[in-house]
């Protein structure tokens, strides 16, 4: 299926051209019928928009999907809404090659092919989220999934458009908060509400579209609340803690994960002028998120009470809590996040031969995040960023298309307070890039180039090791340069061969560089949320990814299949190396060779570089099993896998990689209703990396059902239900930094409705 053409918006033309690939009808999204709902979509253009005679056409029901790049996938429509969850990572965890790096249920960051953090660029309509999720795994992504109307996941050569921070992939959340069309009716919109029996979670959101002639306005808002997450067993894996820290006496909880309740809310307002050959718009949005870090990652161990057991030798834990309060024994860590964004967007479709489009995007982000321990503010993270993009799309001789672009970023970052493990820093980036595409008969050739300059200026002369108060420092300060500068040049090429009408082969080669991030260069100090003492390295150099992707795509009347294999040789891979026999005691501000208390032990992790090799694959096939008068029966099978290993020294494993996954989904329905049952087998991850613990395999059984009722046209009433982890298995994600303290949620049943008008 081809994407709809968006010509000059005053005419509000909507064209859909469907290529029948699978005889199973893919349900059309009643709210946005031009957007396909299947996860396999085409990235091909629809038709030429330069024709002077434009005719408004009726929407055509989507019946199939067309071939696409095996390295890209899109989630939209009902498929997206059924998978929407509290976090972006949880929303995308069923996508091929994508895992969810949870840090308790309040945090969920997408992991693409085993890479996350500073290697995966999270975008909101083309501009980075600019939160603190790349700094630490306990920081949530400041994007609300309920607002998403389409999510694009890209890995491979196309990521060159977004720079070094996207060498692992990009996730672009499109929420259309800046309107792209004038509503056909005076008032349009949608209201949605859902309830989750696990933790009594509630989620509600609305959007409202208004407009007349060439002006459009969109308003939106949401509210979410949940209690402590329910689990089938113990919160802390006592065996893993014994193996990792050598400790047996721990504070544990059963049936739920303490301190995992959360509350978030926000809203946005956007307006746009939509002319015959141009548009311009802006939006302002505000987002707040309050959530807890699971109990067990902080707190006082009853086997080590910092000398209080000597003063009060006869008092048990309950008496200790009564005297000093429960927060003294096991303090709660709470995070309060706030972000305000101002986004600007303009496009011009000039009547200049060869020039298709000129586009400008600019975002201003003001982000603040405070970490509280025992009700007291410990650390405040601030990130103020201004990012812009300018692109020119050209088309020559109908076979040669491409983009020239520039991207720039200014950023002020600070982390002030008890856990000041990164100094205040100013940084900027300027990137110039081009992507070109040539189509000749059955061949499509693409190439991309990018050069990027990065400057990081720490606002401190040196880094000081924290030590006991009123005592001489144990170590000398580490002097810092006035600024750190990097240049990262990247290139990519790809070729797609349409072997026959319904099969294609794709080969992509790329060499992409990433400059080190702030925390990798400048961290020095305790980070309680991740239970580490982090040590940066100002000697780090660019990380270089050498990637080869080979993809196969098949689409016939009753079968659609795609498979993709990749080989990633990374030079100077940046990672955290644990220092042997090194622990930092936070309460005493001292370093020790042994761990004496789970509350006090912070292993020392230092950033370093080694060559690393990643290999893996993603594969999916969908077949139509039967056509009946009630609907069609479809079967989908899928699998993905990645293996990461350092290429020198003892060739140990890269830590926190996802395990082999394989499964099947059977679905039955038509364009109005659908049901599905999905089974996923995650194998044990027995290669967790040095000083990490293995995770057991698990069986994950999910189900869903939904129905569109259109008895009150033009209102569309959509009801749905979905069940996750029906077997109520204990699942500990190998990509989670906190897997030994907080398993994934137990059985969950979500019911909800959506009214579109």
Residue pairs with C-beta under 8 A, 6 or more apart in sequence:
1 16
1 17
1 18
1 19
1 21
1 36
1 41
1 42
1 62
1 64
1 65
1 66
2 16
2 17
2 18
2 19
2 42
2 44
2 45
2 46
2 47
2 66
3 41
3 42
3 43
3 44
3 45
3 46
4 14
4 15
4 16
4 34
4 35
4 46
5 13
5 14
5 15
5 45
5 46
5 47
5 49
6 49
6 180
6 181
7 13
7 49
7 54
7 349
8 54
8 275
8 276
8 277
8 278
8 349
9 180
9 181
9 182
9 214
9 274
9 275
9 279
10 182
10 213
10 214
10 274
10 275
10 276
11 54
11 56
11 276
12 56
12 181
12 182
12 184
13 54
13 55
13 56
13 57
14 34
14 56
14 57
14 59
15 46
15 47
15 57
16 33
16 34
16 59
16 60
16 62
17 46
17 47
17 60
18 60
18 61
18 62
18 63
18 64
19 42
19 64
19 65
19 66
20 63
20 64
20 557
21 64
21 65
21 66
21 502
21 555
21 556
21 557
21 560
22 64
22 65
22 555
22 557
22 558
22 559
22 560
22 622
22 624
22 634
23 64
23 557
23 558
23 624
23 627
23 632
24 622
24 624
24 632
24 634
25 61
25 62
25 63
25 632
25 670
25 671
26 36
26 37
26 38
26 62
26 63
26 64
26 65
27 37
27 77
27 78
27 669
27 670
27 671
27 672
27 674
27 708
28 37
28 59
28 61
28 62
28 77
28 671
29 35
29 36
29 37
29 76
29 77
29 78
30 708
30 710
30 716
30 718
30 756
31 190
31 716
31 756
32 76
32 77
32 149
33 59
33 61
33 62
34 59
35 76
35 77
35 149
35 150
36 62
36 65
36 74
36 76
36 77
37 62
37 76
37 77
37 78
37 79
37 80
38 65
38 79
39 73
39 74
39 75
39 79
39 95
40 65
40 68
40 73
40 560
40 562
40 620
40 622
41 65
41 66
41 68
41 73
41 74
41 76
42 65
42 66
42 67
42 68
43 68
43 69
43 72
44 66
44 68
45 401
48 398
49 349
49 356
50 351
50 356
61 671
64 555
65 555
65 560
66 555
67 498
67 502
67 504
67 553
67 555
68 553
69 156
69 158
69 496
69 506
69 551
70 506
70 549
70 551
70 552
70 553
70 562
70 563
70 564
70 618
71 154
71 155
71 156
71 157
71 158
71 506
71 508
71 549
71 551
71 564
72 152
72 153
72 154
72 155
72 156
72 158
73 95
73 96
73 152
73 153
74 150
74 151
74 152
74 153
75 83
75 92
75 95
75 150
75 151
75 153
76 149
76 150
76 151
78 674
78 706
78 718
80 91
80 148
80 149
80 150
80 151
81 192
81 718
81 720
81 754
82 704
82 706
82 720
82 722
83 91
83 92
83 94
84 91
84 145
84 146
84 148
85 91
85 108
85 145
86 105
86 106
86 108
86 145
86 201
86 203
86 224
86 226
86 262
87 100
87 102
87 105
87 106
87 107
87 108
87 109
87 140
87 141
87 145
88 108
88 109
88 110
88 122
88 141
88 143
88 145
88 171
88 173
89 99
89 100
89 101
89 102
89 107
89 108
89 109
89 110
89 111
89 141
90 100
90 102
90 105
90 108
91 108
91 145
91 148
91 151
92 98
92 100
92 110
92 151
92 153
92 171
93 99
93 100
93 108
94 678
94 680
95 153
96 618
96 619
96 620
96 638
96 640
97 112
97 113
97 155
97 616
97 618
97 640
97 642
98 110
98 111
98 112
98 153
99 110
99 111
99 114
99 658
99 733
99 735
100 108
100 109
100 110
100 111
100 733
100 735
101 107
101 108
101 109
101 110
101 111
101 116
101 137
101 656
101 733
101 735
101 736
101 737
102 108
102 733
102 736
102 738
102 742
102 744
103 109
103 137
103 138
103 293
103 294
103 529
103 736
103 737
103 738
103 742
104 229
104 257
104 260
104 291
104 292
104 293
104 294
104 738
104 742
105 199
105 226
105 229
105 257
105 260
105 262
105 291
105 745
106 140
106 260
106 262
106 289
106 291
106 292
106 293
106 335
107 137
107 138
107 139
107 140
107 291
108 140
108 141
109 116
109 117
109 120
109 122
109 133
109 137
109 140
109 141
110 116
110 120
110 122
110 153
110 171
111 120
111 658
111 735
112 120
112 153
112 155
112 168
112 169
112 171
113 155
113 168
113 169
113 566
113 568
113 614
113 616
113 642
114 614
114 616
114 642
114 644
114 654
114 656
114 657
114 658
114 735
115 167
115 168
115 169
115 614
116 137
116 168
116 735
117 133
117 134
117 137
117 517
118 134
118 165
118 514
118 517
118 520
119 165
119 166
119 167
119 168
119 169
119 514
120 165
120 166
120 168
120 169
120 170
120 171
121 128
121 159
121 162
121 163
121 165
121 166
121 169
121 170
121 171
122 128
122 129
122 133
122 141
122 143
122 170
122 171
122 173
123 129
123 162
123 170
123 171
123 172
123 173
124 143
124 172
124 173
124 175
124 341
124 343
124 363
125 172
125 173
125 174
125 175
125 176
125 177
125 178
125 343
125 345
125 361
126 172
126 361
126 389
127 343
127 361
127 362
127 363
127 387
127 389
128 165
128 363
128 385
128 387
128 409
129 141
129 142
129 143
129 365
130 142
130 363
130 365
130 367
130 383
130 385
130 387
130 411
131 139
131 140
131 141
131 142
131 337
131 339
131 367
131 369
131 383
132 139
132 367
132 369
132 381
132 383
133 139
133 140
133 141
133 142
134 165
134 517
134 519
135 381
135 415
135 422
135 517
135 518
135 519
136 519
136 527
136 529
136 530
137 530
137 736
137 737
137 738
138 293
138 335
138 529
138 530
138 737
138 738
139 335
139 337
139 369
139 381
140 289
140 291
140 335
140 337
142 287
142 289
142 337
142 339
142 367
143 173
143 287
144 205
144 222
144 264
144 266
144 287
145 173
146 192
146 203
146 205
146 222
146 224
147 173
147 175
147 177
147 205
147 207
147 220
147 222
147 268
148 173
148 174
148 175
149 174
149 175
149 176
150 173
150 174
151 171
151 172
151 173
151 174
152 170
152 171
152 172
152 174
153 169
153 170
153 171
154 169
154 170
154 172
155 168
155 169
155 170
155 549
156 492
156 494
156 508
156 510
156 547
156 549
156 566
157 446
157 448
157 492
157 493
157 494
157 508
157 509
157 510
157 549
158 170
158 435
158 448
158 492
159 166
159 167
159 168
159 169
159 170
159 512
160 166
160 433
160 435
160 448
160 449
160 450
160 490
160 491
160 492
160 510
160 512
161 403
161 405
161 433
161 435
161 448
161 450
162 170
162 407
163 407
163 429
163 431
163 450
163 452
163 488
164 452
164 454
164 488
164 490
164 512
164 513
164 514
164 515
164 542
164 543
165 514
165 517
167 512
167 513
167 514
167 543
167 545
175 220
175 268
176 218
177 218
177 220
177 268
177 270
177 283
177 285
177 343
178 218
178 270
178 271
178 272
178 281
178 282
178 283
178 343
178 345
179 209
179 211
179 216
179 217
179 218
179 270
179 271
179 272
179 274
179 281
180 272
180 274
180 279
181 216
181 274
182 211
182 212
182 213
182 214
182 215
182 216
182 274
183 209
183 210
183 211
183 216
185 714
186 210
186 211
186 212
187 208
187 209
187 210
187 757
188 208
188 209
188 757
189 206
189 207
189 208
189 209
189 756
189 757
190 206
190 207
190 754
190 755
190 756
190 757
191 204
191 205
191 206
191 754
191 755
192 203
192 204
192 205
192 206
192 752
192 753
192 754
192 755
193 202
193 203
193 204
193 205
193 752
193 753
194 202
194 203
194 204
194 750
194 751
194 752
194 753
195 201
195 202
195 203
195 750
195 751
195 752
196 202
196 203
196 226
196 748
196 749
196 750
197 748
197 749
197 750
198 229
198 230
198 745
198 746
198 747
198 748
198 749
199 226
199 227
199 228
199 229
199 230
199 256
199 260
199 261
199 745
200 226
200 227
201 224
201 225
201 226
201 227
201 750
202 223
202 224
202 225
202 226
203 222
203 223
203 224
203 752
204 222
204 223
204 224
205 220
205 221
205 222
205 223
206 220
206 221
206 222
207 218
207 219
207 220
208 218
208 219
208 220
209 216
209 217
209 218
210 216
210 217
210 218
210 219
211 217
214 273
214 274
214 275
215 271
215 272
215 273
215 274
216 271
216 272
216 274
216 281
217 269
217 270
217 271
218 268
218 269
218 270
218 271
218 283
219 267
219 268
219 269
220 267
220 268
220 269
221 265
221 266
221 267
221 268
222 264
222 265
222 266
222 267
223 264
223 265
224 262
224 263
224 264
224 265
225 262
225 263
226 261
226 262
226 263
227 261
228 256
228 257
228 258
228 259
228 260
228 261
229 256
229 257
229 260
229 742
229 745
229 746
230 255
230 256
230 745
230 746
230 747
231 255
231 256
231 257
231 730
231 743
231 744
231 745
231 746
232 728
232 729
232 730
232 746
232 747
233 254
233 730
233 743
234 252
234 253
234 254
235 252
235 253
235 254
235 256
235 257
235 258
235 294
235 295
235 296
235 741
235 742
235 743
236 250
236 251
236 252
236 253
236 296
236 740
236 741
237 693
237 732
237 739
237 740
237 741
237 743
238 248
238 250
238 252
240 693
240 740
241 247
241 250
241 598
241 740
242 248
243 693
244 691
244 692
244 693
244 740
245 595
245 598
245 601
246 595
247 301
247 303
247 595
247 597
247 598
247 601
249 301
249 302
249 303
250 296
250 301
250 598
251 295
251 296
251 299
251 301
251 302
251 329
251 330
252 296
253 295
253 296
257 294
257 295
257 742
257 743
258 294
258 295
259 292
259 293
259 294
259 295
259 332
259 333
259 334
260 291
260 292
260 294
260 742
261 291
261 292
262 289
262 290
262 291
262 292
263 289
263 290
263 291
264 287
264 288
264 289
264 290
264 291
265 288
266 285
266 286
266 287
266 288
267 285
267 286
268 283
268 284
268 285
268 286
269 283
269 284
269 285
270 281
270 282
270 283
270 284
270 343
271 281
271 282
271 283
272 279
272 280
272 281
272 282
272 345
273 279
273 280
273 281
277 348
277 349
277 350
277 351
278 346
278 347
278 348
278 349
279 345
279 346
279 347
280 345
280 346
281 344
281 345
281 346
282 342
282 343
282 344
282 345
283 341
283 342
283 343
284 340
284 341
284 342
284 343
285 340
285 341
285 343
286 338
286 339
286 340
286 341
287 337
287 338
287 339
287 340
287 341
288 336
288 337
288 338
288 339
289 335
289 336
289 337
290 334
290 335
290 336
290 337
291 334
291 335
292 332
292 333
292 334
292 335
293 333
293 334
293 335
293 529
294 738
294 741
294 742
295 330
295 332
295 741
296 598
296 741
296 742
297 333
297 528
297 529
297 531
297 738
297 741
297 742
298 330
298 331
298 333
298 373
298 528
298 529
298 599
299 329
299 330
299 331
299 598
299 599
300 306
300 328
300 329
300 330
300 597
300 599
301 597
301 598
301 599
301 600
302 317
302 329
303 597
304 596
304 597
304 599
304 600
305 320
306 587
308 320
312 319
312 320
312 323
315 323
317 329
320 328
320 329
321 328
321 329
327 374
327 375
328 374
331 373
331 374
332 372
332 373
332 374
332 375
333 371
333 372
333 373
333 528
333 529
334 371
334 372
334 375
335 369
335 370
335 371
335 372
336 369
336 370
336 372
337 367
337 368
337 369
338 367
338 368
338 369
339 365
339 366
339 367
339 368
340 365
340 366
341 363
341 364
341 365
341 366
342 363
342 364
343 361
343 362
343 363
343 364
344 360
344 361
344 362
344 363
345 359
345 360
345 361
345 362
346 359
346 360
347 357
347 358
347 359
347 360
348 357
348 358
348 359
349 356
349 357
350 358
354 394
354 395
354 396
355 392
355 393
355 394
356 393
356 394
356 395
356 401
357 391
357 392
357 393
358 390
358 391
358 392
358 393
359 389
359 390
359 391
359 392
359 393
360 388
360 389
360 390
361 388
361 389
362 386
362 387
362 388
362 389
363 385
363 386
363 387
363 388
364 385
364 386
365 383
365 384
365 385
365 386
365 387
366 384
367 381
367 382
367 383
367 384
367 385
368 380
368 381
368 382
368 383
369 380
369 381
369 382
370 377
370 379
370 380
370 381
371 377
371 378
371 379
371 380
371 381
371 417
371 419
371 529
372 378
373 418
373 528
377 417
378 417
378 418
378 419
378 528
379 415
379 416
379 417
379 418
379 419
379 420
380 414
380 415
380 416
380 417
381 413
381 414
381 415
382 412
382 413
382 414
382 415
382 416
383 411
383 412
383 413
384 411
384 412
384 413
385 409
385 410
385 411
385 412
386 409
386 410
386 411
387 407
387 408
387 409
387 410
388 407
388 408
388 409
389 405
389 406
389 407
390 405
390 406
391 403
391 404
391 405
392 403
392 404
392 405
393 401
393 402
393 403
394 401
394 402
394 403
394 404
395 401
399 438
399 439
399 440
400 436
400 437
400 438
400 439
401 436
401 437
402 434
402 435
402 436
402 437
403 433
403 434
403 435
403 436
404 433
404 434
405 432
405 433
405 434
406 430
406 431
406 432
406 433
407 429
407 430
407 431
407 433
408 428
408 429
408 430
408 431
409 427
409 428
409 429
409 430
410 426
410 427
410 428
411 426
411 427
411 428
412 424
412 425
412 426
413 422
413 424
413 425
413 426
413 427
413 518
414 422
414 423
414 424
414 425
415 421
415 422
416 424
419 525
419 526
419 527
419 528
420 525
421 519
421 523
421 524
421 525
421 526
421 527
421 534
422 518
422 519
422 522
422 523
422 524
422 525
422 536
423 458
423 459
423 460
423 463
423 480
423 522
424 458
424 459
424 460
425 456
425 457
425 458
425 459
425 518
425 522
426 456
426 457
426 459
427 454
427 455
427 456
427 457
427 518
428 454
428 455
429 452
429 453
429 454
429 455
430 452
430 453
431 450
431 451
431 452
431 453
432 450
432 451
432 452
433 448
433 449
433 450
433 451
434 448
434 449
434 450
435 446
435 447
435 448
436 446
436 447
436 448
437 444
437 445
437 446
438 444
438 445
438 446
439 445
442 497
442 498
442 499
443 495
443 496
443 497
443 498
444 495
444 496
444 498
445 493
445 494
445 495
445 496
446 492
446 493
446 494
446 495
446 496
447 491
447 492
447 493
447 494
448 490
448 491
448 492
448 493
448 510
449 489
449 490
449 491
450 488
450 489
450 490
450 491
450 512
451 487
451 488
451 489
451 490
452 487
452 488
452 489
452 490
452 513
452 515
453 485
453 486
453 487
454 485
454 486
454 487
454 488
454 515
455 483
455 484
455 485
455 486
456 483
456 484
456 485
456 486
456 515
456 518
456 521
456 522
457 482
457 483
457 484
458 480
458 483
458 484
458 522
460 480
461 479
461 480
462 477
462 478
462 479
462 480
463 477
463 478
463 480
463 522
463 524
463 536
464 473
464 477
464 478
464 524
465 473
465 474
465 475
465 477
465 524
466 525
466 526
466 589
467 473
467 474
467 475
467 589
467 590
468 588
468 589
468 590
469 589
474 590
474 591
478 524
478 538
480 522
480 538
481 538
484 516
484 521
484 538
486 515
486 516
486 541
486 542
488 512
488 513
488 514
488 515
488 542
489 513
490 510
490 511
490 512
490 513
491 510
491 511
491 512
492 508
492 509
492 510
492 511
492 512
493 508
493 509
493 510
494 506
494 507
494 508
494 509
494 549
495 506
495 507
495 508
496 504
496 505
496 506
497 504
497 505
497 506
498 504
499 505
502 554
502 555
502 556
503 552
503 553
503 554
503 555
504 552
504 553
505 550
505 551
505 552
505 553
506 549
506 550
506 551
506 552
506 553
507 548
507 549
507 550
507 551
508 547
508 548
508 549
508 550
508 551
509 547
509 548
509 549
510 545
510 546
510 547
511 544
511 545
511 546
511 547
512 544
512 545
512 547
513 542
513 543
513 544
513 545
514 542
514 543
514 544
514 545
515 542
516 540
516 541
516 542
516 543
516 574
519 534
519 536
520 536
520 537
520 540
520 574
520 607
521 536
521 537
521 538
521 540
521 607
522 536
522 538
523 534
523 535
523 536
523 607
524 534
524 535
524 536
525 533
525 534
526 532
526 533
526 534
526 584
526 586
526 602
527 533
527 534
527 602
528 586
528 602
530 737
531 601
531 602
531 603
532 576
532 602
532 603
532 604
532 605
533 582
533 584
533 602
533 603
533 604
533 605
534 576
534 605
534 606
534 607
535 579
535 604
535 605
535 606
535 607
536 607
537 606
537 607
537 608
537 609
540 572
540 574
540 607
540 609
541 572
541 609
542 572
543 570
543 571
543 572
543 573
543 574
543 609
544 570
544 571
544 572
545 568
545 569
545 570
546 568
546 569
546 570
546 571
547 566
547 567
547 568
547 569
548 566
548 567
548 568
549 564
549 565
549 566
550 564
550 565
550 566
551 562
551 563
551 564
551 565
552 561
552 562
552 563
552 564
553 561
553 562
554 560
554 561
554 562
555 561
558 623
558 624
559 621
559 622
559 623
559 624
560 621
560 622
560 623
561 619
561 620
561 621
561 622
562 619
562 620
562 621
563 617
563 618
563 619
563 620
564 617
564 618
564 619
565 615
565 616
565 617
566 614
566 615
566 616
566 617
567 613
567 614
567 615
568 613
568 614
568 615
569 611
569 612
569 613
569 647
570 611
570 612
570 613
570 614
571 611
572 609
572 610
572 611
573 609
573 610
573 611
573 612
573 646
573 654
574 607
574 608
574 609
575 607
575 608
575 609
575 610
575 612
575 654
575 655
576 605
576 606
576 607
576 608
577 605
577 606
577 607
577 608
578 603
578 604
578 605
578 690
578 691
579 603
579 604
579 605
579 606
581 593
581 594
582 591
582 593
582 603
582 604
583 591
583 592
583 593
583 594
583 595
583 601
583 602
583 603
583 604
584 590
584 591
584 592
584 602
584 603
584 604
585 591
585 592
585 596
585 597
585 600
585 601
585 602
586 600
586 602
587 599
587 600
588 600
591 604
595 601
595 603
603 691
610 646
610 647
610 648
610 649
611 646
611 647
611 648
612 644
612 645
612 646
612 647
612 654
613 644
613 645
613 646
613 647
614 642
614 643
614 644
614 654
615 642
615 643
616 640
616 641
616 642
616 643
617 639
617 640
617 641
618 639
618 640
619 638
619 639
619 640
620 636
620 637
620 638
620 639
621 636
621 637
621 638
622 634
622 635
622 636
623 634
623 635
623 636
624 632
624 633
624 634
625 633
625 634
625 635
626 632
626 633
630 668
630 670
631 668
631 669
631 670
631 673
631 674
632 668
632 669
632 670
633 666
633 667
633 668
634 666
634 667
634 668
635 664
635 665
635 666
635 667
636 664
636 665
636 666
636 667
637 662
637 663
637 664
638 661
638 662
638 663
638 664
638 665
639 660
639 661
639 662
639 663
640 658
640 660
640 661
641 659
641 660
641 661
642 657
642 658
643 657
643 687
644 653
644 654
644 657
645 651
645 652
645 653
645 654
646 652
646 653
646 654
652 689
652 690
653 687
653 688
653 689
653 690
654 689
655 688
655 689
655 690
655 692
656 688
656 689
656 692
656 734
656 735
656 736
656 737
657 685
657 687
657 689
657 734
657 735
658 682
658 685
658 733
658 734
658 735
659 682
659 683
659 684
659 685
659 695
659 697
659 734
660 682
660 683
661 680
661 681
661 682
661 683
662 680
662 681
663 678
663 679
663 680
663 681
663 700
664 678
664 679
665 676
665 677
665 678
665 679
666 676
666 677
667 674
667 675
667 676
667 677
668 674
668 675
668 676
669 675
671 708
672 707
672 708
673 705
673 706
673 707
673 708
674 704
674 705
674 706
675 703
675 704
675 705
676 703
676 704
676 705
677 701
677 702
677 703
678 701
678 702
678 703
678 704
679 699
679 700
679 701
679 702
680 699
680 700
680 701
680 702
681 697
681 698
681 699
681 700
682 697
682 698
682 700
682 731
683 697
684 694
684 695
684 696
684 697
685 694
685 695
685 734
686 694
687 694
688 694
688 695
688 734
693 740
695 732
695 733
695 734
695 739
696 730
696 732
698 729
698 730
698 731
699 727
699 729
700 724
700 725
700 727
700 729
700 731
701 725
701 726
701 727
702 722
702 723
702 724
702 725
702 726
703 722
703 723
703 726
704 720
704 721
704 722
704 723
705 720
705 721
705 722
706 718
706 719
706 720
706 721
707 718
707 719
707 720
708 716
708 717
708 718
709 716
709 717
709 718
709 719
710 716
710 717
711 717
714 757
715 755
715 756
715 757
716 755
716 756
716 757
717 753
717 754
717 755
718 753
718 754
718 755
718 756
719 751
719 752
719 753
720 751
720 752
720 753
720 754
721 749
721 750
721 751
721 752
722 749
722 750
723 747
723 748
723 749
723 750
724 745
724 747
724 748
724 749
724 750
725 731
725 744
725 745
725 746
725 747
725 748
726 747
727 747
728 746
728 747
730 743
730 746
731 743
731 744
732 739
732 740
732 743
732 744
733 739
733 744
736 742
